Amino acid sequence: MLTCKQVSRALAEGDYASLPLGKRLGLKAHVALCAVCGQYNRQLMVMQDTIRAYRRREEADPVKPEALSEGDKAAIKAALRRTISPDKK
């Protein structure tokens, strides 16, 4: 049986599809039986789905940043200076 460390590495790297059949079945069995690895696998799947959805959205409608006015830039700089050095205003 595979260890949790081996399973987590295989899941994170995403190379489980290239594993031999026996190891792939062992991986699936471990994920099914181990609550921690099962939860980790579900979290990875959610993150992967979220990233894919974000990429699709960005490709369909990329966000174009608007240029800031000089006044806005100065206000941001002043706010950053106040945050970094609250004594100096």
C-alpha positions, 0 to 999 in steps of 0.5 A: 500500500502506498503511503500518504506522502507518496499519494499526496506527491502523486496527486499534487504532481498530477502524474497519476495517469502515467502510472502503471495500472497496479500503482494507479489502482493502489492510489485510487484505493488509498484515496478511497480508504484514507480520509485525509488523502481523500479530502486532500484530493477533493481540495486539489480538484476544487482548486484545479476546477477554479483555476480552469474556470478563471483561465477560461474567463480571462481568455474570453474577456481579459481585464484591461487595466485603466490608466491612473491619473497623476492625482490618483498616483500621488494619493496612492503614494501618500497613503503608502507612505503613511502606512509604511511610516505613520510618524511622517505625514 
